[in-house]
Amino acid sequence: MTSTITPQKRLREYPNNFLSINSKNELFCDACKKSIDFKKKSSVVQHLETEIHTSNSKKLKTVPNINFNTDEIQDNFKNDLIIWLSASNVPFDKLNKKTFTSFLNNYLRPDFKIPSSATLRRSFPNLYKSKIDELKDYFSKSKVSVMCDETTDSKSRYVFQIIFIKLDILKENCPKLVDTIFLDEVNYETVSRSIINTLVQMKIDFSDVLFFVTDNASYMKKAYDTVLKPVIFKSIHITCFAHIIALVGETWRAYLSEIDSVIANLKTIFSKSPHRKKRFLEFQSENNIAKPKNFPDPVITRWNSWFNSLKFVDENFEIIKNFVQLELNIDETLCRLVVLFQKESLKDEIKLVGSKCDRFQKTIILFEERNLKPTVVYNTISDLYFWFSENIDNLKNSQILEDNFLTGLFTPAQNKLKKYFIDGKQPGMAFFKMIKIFDPYQILNLSNDLYDFDLPKQMYDLLIEEWPIYKNICIQLKPIEDDFCLEKWWISHRSRLPNFFEQARWILRAPCSSADSERAFSKYNLILSDSRQSMSEETIKMHNFFYFNFRQHLFMNEDDEELDGIIPLSD
């Protein structure tokens, strides 16, 4: 089979003829300033033999030749290659494979040298240090949010990751993974020490840390209350709302022991038998299911997955029941599952729960969003809490068995949410209630007295003078449109409400979940594959840094200019 001709390959066939590759990936004659058809060898030869090219080439030969193989260019290429490989999670050892280097050569100048994997490893620490220095400049004199979490990796090490987010609506706000720390043990002391050390190393002023975002683990709360709060004294501790809603949902799972047993058994019989999965898909096709699907395994560390499994059972109850009965002829261990499906009320109970769990799923998905407006957080939690209340009130004194079943679902769920919404277990709740005033469409339904919002005195003194102006602007608002952007609205009103804007500038970037920490750990686990278990902790740390940050193009072509001109789960 003939290999595909590329401009790079054709360039290597005719070196020293003043040919190059232009920005459009075309073969270009630097002497004649024109593109050449690289696909036909005869076209290239014909051009090189023309009198015009010969004449122009002689003129260029009197100009000192530019050496494209300078140390600086080679170093830049080497660094770009390190970034590309790390961000793509490709091991450096791939450079030892001839097929891989041949692939790269198709897109490189002939005078470029592909460095060895050993060279990349030697350069890796220096490049990592330079990118950390870039991050220090990026966060310098900025208000930041600190997000952190801990997990245990495949080698049973305690891995602690720290993420910073810049709090400024005039800047991009992608999360930056700044440190991966391997701890000997996890407790409030080791966590506190790691956070403080990272802030010092990154040269973050303690007074610029405005939010400390974690899960609901007790050691995280103790770390903040006993050590970090006096240090990052302007900060607010926010525990992940997505995790909170997941904990509320867990009350349903605990109450629904038989349904949970059905789901757990289905996970077991399918996850351990690929052949059974295949038979299940075929069984669905035989029973006129247009798009057969596998049973979605519930994963305890993935929010919503249990409810997804339950809804699948609800939608395919008879198909699953009949399939399990049929499989009993092959595997007698399925008898427990067959007995569960024989319960008369099981189908109705699953259907009831399936019809009610949408609110959980949508709320969790909402809090997983990276750019969720913080001004809607309090209302979202409030709506869920009073939805429980309304359902409980409607079911009171009912003697209907179905209503008693639902009461058993809603009551513990509301009690769990109450701990966070009303009883203070979510330390950031008062803050999210307060910042509703930064949504102009909510102002019309809130108090006319700024004092009623329990603002910190310093913030109150800054805003009180502009409060009447702000209210007047809000009164004149047109009905909200689908494409309304709260951040753009504040940017467009920055000159009329300068004090309000300076507060909105960072408040509108307040985080409400630690979903980015979960994403960071997902990427970490991809790095530490079965074939890469021998990497040192320092090497893992560097690869993790590049894989999380550069995969999102956080440093590549980043425009950090102000956006002027914009128009208006532990318990």
N, C-alpha and C positions, 0 to 999 in steps of 0.2 A: 504494500500500500504506500503510495506517495505521500510524504509528509506535507503538511500544510505550509505554504510559503507565507512568511511574515515579513514586514519591512526590516525587522532586525536581522533575520536570516540573510536577506538580500544584501544588507549593509556589510555583513561579515564576508560576503563573496567578493566585494569590491572595496577593500580598505584603501586609505590614502588617496581617495578620489574626490575629496571635499563633499562627501555625502553625509547625511545625518538623518535623524528621525525628528519630525516637527511635533508640535503640540497636538496635531490631529492624527498622530500615529501614521503619518505618511512618509515615504522615502523622499527626502528633500535634498536638492543640490544647493549647497551654500555658495558655490561660485556663480551659478546662474539665477539664483533666487527663485526656483520653481520646483513644483512637485513632479515626481517621476512615477510612472506606472511600474510598481515593483512586482506585479504578478507575472509579467512577461519578461524573461531574461533578455530577449532581443530588444525590448524597449530601453532597458538600462544600458546595454552595450551601444545601441544606436545613439543615445544621448551623450555618452562619454566620448564618442568618436566625432562629435560635431565640432566644427571650427570655433563656434561660440564658446563651448565648454572648455576647449583647449586654451583659447585666449584668456578667458576669465580665470582659469586655473593658474596660468603663468603669472597673472597679476597678483593673485593671492599668495603665491609662493614667496613674494617679496616681503610679505607681512609675517612677523614672528609667529610661529605655530603655537596655538593654544593647547596646552597639555591638559586634557580632560581627566587624566589619571593622577591628579594631585592628591596629596595626603588628606587634605580637607574634604574633598569630594568623596574619597573612599571612606573616610570616617563617617560622613553623613549617611552614605549608603549603608554602611555597617549598622549604624544606629537605627536607621529606618527598618532594616531587615530584622533587627532584634524586636522592635516594637510590633512589626507586622506578625512575626511568628508568635510572640507572646500574646498579643491581642486575639490571635486566631486559635490559641491553645495548640500550637504545632510545636512539638519538641525540636530543640536545636539539632538533635541527631539526624533529622531528616536531611540536613545538608551533606551528610555522608552517603546519601543515596544518589546514585548517578542519575536515575530518572528524575529526581527532584531538581537537581542542579541543571539538568538539560532543559527542564521546563522553565527555570528562571532565565537561562541564557537566551531563550526566545524573545525576551522582552528587555534585554540589557544591551548597552553599547558593547562592542567587541573589546574595548580596553578596560572594561570593568572586571574586577576580580571578585569572585564570590568567596567570602571569608569562610574559614572552617568553623565547625561547631565549637572547637576549643577556643578559637579567637573570640567568638560571641560570648562564651562563658566568662572569659577574662574581662571583657568590656562591660558585661551586664551590671556589675555593682556600680561602676562610675556613671553609667547612663541612668540607673535607678536614682542615684544621689542627685544628679542634675534635675531630674523630673520632680523629686521631692522639693528641691530648691525652687522650682517653678511654682509648685503648690504653695510654698511659703509666701511668695510674692503675690500669688492669686488671692490668698486669704488675708494678706496684710491690711490691717486697719479696717477690717470688715466685721460686721456682726455675723455670728455663725451659730448654727445648730449642731450639737454633737449627738450622734446616734451610735449606739453600740449594742453588741450582743455576743453571746458565747455559744459554742457547740462542741461536740466531741467528734473528731474526724475518724477515718477508717483505721488509723493506727492508735486509737484511744488517747489521743492528745487533746488537751483543753485548748481550743482555739478561740481567741478573743479578737474581734474586729471592730475598728473605730472608723466611722464615716463622718465627714464634715459636709455641711451644706451652707452655701452663702445665702444670707437673708437680705435680698435686695431685689425688688421687682424691676429695677433698671438693668439687671444683669441676668445672664443665664444661671440656672440653679440646679444643674445636674449634681447628684451626690458624688463626692470624691472619697474613695477608700484611701485613707491616709496611713493606716497601720494595721498589721496583722501580728498578734502577740501570742506566743505559746506559753501558757501558764502551768505551773506545777500543781496548783490547786485553785479552785474558783470560790472566792468569798468576797465580802465587801471590801476587805483591805487590798487584795490583789487587783480588783477592779478599779478601785479609787486610785491606787498608785499608777496603774497603767494609763488612766485618763489624764492625770496630772502630768505624767512624764511626756505623753504625746502632745499635750497643749504647750508645754515648755519647748519641746523639740521643734514644733511647728511655729513657734514664736507668736502664739495667739495670746492676746491680752485677756486675762481672766474676766475682765469687765465686759468683753465683747461676746462672751458666750451667753446667749439668751434662752436657749432651750437644751434640755438634756432628755433625750428620747430613748426609752428602753422598753423591754417587755415587763410583765408584772411579777417577775421573780423577786422574792423577798430580799435577797442579797443586793439586788440593784437598788431597791428602795432604801436599804440601810446604808449603802455606799453614798447615796445622794444626801440623805438626811444627816448622817453623822460626820462625813468627811468633805464631800464636794460642795454642799450648799454654802458653807462659809467661804469657800475659795472662789467658786463661780457665783458670786453673791447676787448678780442681777438675773440669774437664770430661773426658768420654770421647769419643773420636772413633769414630763408628759409620758404616761404609759400608753402603749399601743392600743388604739381603739379597735382595730381589727381583731386583736387578740382578745379584747374584752368581749366583743360580740361572739367570738368563737367559744369563749367560756360560758356565755349565756346559752348558746346552742348546745353545749355539752350537757346542760341540765335535761334537755329533751332526750338525749341519747341514754343518760342514766335512768330515766323514767321508762324508756321503751326497751326493756331488757330483752323481750322476746324478738322484737324487730331487729334489735342490735345483733342478737344471736343469728338470725337469718342472714343478715348482711355479712357477718364474720364468717359464717359457714360457706356462703357463696364465694367469698374471697378465697378461702382455703381450697375449695374444689377446683376453681378455675386457675388460680395462680400456680398450682403445682402440677397442672396437666395441660400442656399445649394441645394435645389431641382432643381433650374435652372442649377446649375453646373452639377448635375447628368444627367439632360435631355440633356445638351450640349454634354456630353461625349457619351451618347447613340446616339445622332444625328450624331456625327462623325462616329461612328461604322456603322450606317445604310448607310452612304455615303462612305463606303469603305476606311476610314482612318485607317491604320494599327495600329497606336499607338495613340489613342485619348489623348489629353492633355487639362488641364484646362487653362483658360486665365491667363497669368502671370501678376498679379497686379503691376502697377507702384507704387513705393514708393519714395516720393520726397527726402528722406534722403539717398536713396541707389543709388549710381552712376550706370549708365547704365540701370536701370530698365525700364525707359521710352522707350529707344530704343529697349529693349527686347520685350516690349509689342507691339511696332510698327512692329517689324519684324514678330511677331506671327500673327498679322492682315494681313500683306502682304502675308504670306505663306498660310493663311487660309481664304482669303478674301471672296470668294463665299460661303464657309461653314458658316461663321459668318453672312454674309448678309442674307442668306436664313433662318438661325436659328432665327435671330432677327425678320424677317417677320412672321415666324411661331409663335413666342412668343407673337406677338402683339394680337393674338386671346385670349391670357390668361391675358395679362397685357397691358392696353391701354396707360400706361405711357411711353411705349417704342416708341411712335410715333415720338418723337424728333430724336431718333437714326435711325429710319427707313427713315426719311427725309434726314438725313446726308448721308446715304448709297445710296440715289437716285442721288446724284451729279455725273454726268458722268465722271468727271476728277479725282474723289477721288481715284479710284483704281490705276490709273497711277501715281498719285502723291505719294501715299504710297509706290508703288514699286520703284520709283525713290529715295525716301529718304532711303528706306531699303537697296538699293544697294550702297548708299554712306556713311552710318553711321558706317560701319565696322571699319573705321579708328579711329573714336572716341572710340568705344568700346575696340579695341585692345590697344589703347594708355592708356586709363584709367586702364585697367587690368595690363598693364606693370607697371604703377606707383603704383599699389597696392602691387606689389611684395616686400617682405621684403628685399631681397638681390639683388635688381636691381643695376647694376654697375653705379655709379655716372658719370663715364666718357662717358656714352651714353646719358645722360639727355639732354644736349644742342643740340645734333644732332637730337634727337627725336622731340623736340619742333621746331627746325628749319625746319625739314622735313615736319611737319604738316603745318607750316606757309606758306612754299613755295608750298605746295600742294594746299592750298587755292588760292595762287597767280596764279598758272598755270591754275586752273579751271576758275578763273575769267577772265584771259587773253583770254582763248579759247572761252569764251562766249560773249566777248565784241562785240557790234554792231550786235548781232544776233537778228533777228526779229521772231525767232521761240518761240512760247509760252512756250514750255518746257524749253528752255534755259533761258528765263527770270525768270522762276520759280526757277531754280538752282542758278542763279545770286543772287536772293533774299536770298538764303540760305548761300552762301559762303561769300558774302561781309560783313555782320555784324559779322560773325564768325571770319573772318580774323581781322577785326577791334578790336574785343574783345581780341584776342590772341596777337595782336600787343602791347596792353597796358602792357602786362607782358613780352613779348619777346624782345621788342625794347624800349619801353617808360619808363622802370624802375619800373613798379609796382610789379615785382618779384625781391625783393632785392638780391636774391641769384644767379641771372642769370649770372652775370659777373664771379662769382666763378666757376660755372659749365662750362662756356666757357674756363676758364683758365686751369682747371684740365684735359682737354683732353690730355695734354702732358703726363699724367701718363698711357695712353694706348699706348703700343709700336706699335700696328698696325695702330694707327692714326698718329703717328709721321711722317711717310713717306709722308703724304699729308699736313703737316703743315710747318710753317716757320722754317728755319734753325737757326734763331737768337732767342735765349732764351728771349731776351729783349722784343720781340714783343708780349709776352704772358701776359704782365702787372702783373707780379708776385709781391707780396709784397717784399720790398727791402731785408728784412731778409731772405726770402726764396730764392730770386734770388742769394744772396751772398753764400748761402749754396750749390746751385745746379750748378752754373756756371762752377765749376772745373770739375764736372762729366758729363757735358752736351755732350762733344765730345764722351766720352766712351759710353754713353747711345745711342746716335744716331748711332754709329757704330754697337752696339749690335742689334739695330732695323733693320738696313740694312740687316743683315744676317738672319733675321727671315724666317722660313719656312711658307708656306701658312697656314692660321689659320685653326685649326681643330675644330670639333663640341664640343669636350670636353675641349676646352681651358679654363683655369681658371686664371683670371687676378691676383687674390690674390696669388695663388700658384706660378705664374710666378715671382712676386715681391719677394716672400719669397726665391725662388731659386736664385735670383740675389742680395740678401742682402749684400753679402760680396764684390761683384764687385762695387755696387752702394750704399754704406752705407748711404750717405746723402739723396739721392733720396728715398731710402727705408724708412728712418725715417719719411719722409713726406708722402709717399704712405701709410704707416702703418695706419694713421688715415684718410687720404683723401679718401681712397677706402671704408671707412665705412660711408661716408657722406650720411645722409638721404635725400630723395627727396619728401616724402609725410608724412602725418600724419595718415596714414591708421591704424597704431597701436593704436592710440588714439580712432579711431572708433571701433576697436576690443575690446578695454578696456571698452567702454561704452556698447557694446553689452553684455559683460559678467556682467557688473554692473546691467543691466536691468533684467538679468536672476536671479540674487541674490534677487532683490527686487520684488518677486512675490506677488500675491494677498494675499497669506496666511502668508506672512512675513512682513507685513506693520508696525508692532509694534517695529521693531528693532531700537535701538538707533543709532544715527549717528556714534558713536565710534565703535559699533558692525558692522555696515555696512562697515565702513572703513577697519576693520580687515579682515572680510570675503572677501571683494573685493581684498585685498592684496594677500591673499592666493589663491583665485580662479584664478586670472590672472597669478600670478607668478608660483605657483606650478602645475597648470594644464599643463604648458609647461615644467615641470621638470627642472625648472631653478636652484633649489638648490639641487636636488637629484642626487647624483653620478656625480656631476659636476667636470670635470677635467679642471682646469684653467692653465695648464702648457703650455709653449710655444710650438708651432707646428714645432719643428725642424725636419729636415729630409724630408720635403715635396719636392717632385721633380716637376721640371717644367712642404566747399564751400560758405561762405559769400563773397560779392563782395567788 
